[in-house]
């Protein structure tokens, strides 16, 4: 069954009427956005749950990694450098 579609303007939203069925552009967009949100949530939730898991207690980091993390926390890091000259200037700079 086909029917002529009439456009009715109301409060800034176009409404299309075909007999008793009324669909607004806003309703269709809202449904599309909600579907997209569901799809994104389905992708993100497993990742966030995996990240939220804490490592098992009793496992220690290797000593070299603990020392490296301590250096980073205390600000003993350099770079990144865009050129070799910048790297060399940092390596040969005062106090090095």
PyMOL commands that set and color helices and strands:
alter all, ss='L'
color gray80, all
select helices_A, chain A and resi 25-52+63-73+84-91
alter helices_A, ss='H'
color red, helices_A
select strands_A, chain A and resi 6-10+13-18+21-24
alter strands_A, ss='S'
color yellow, strands_A
deselect
rebuild
show_as cartoon
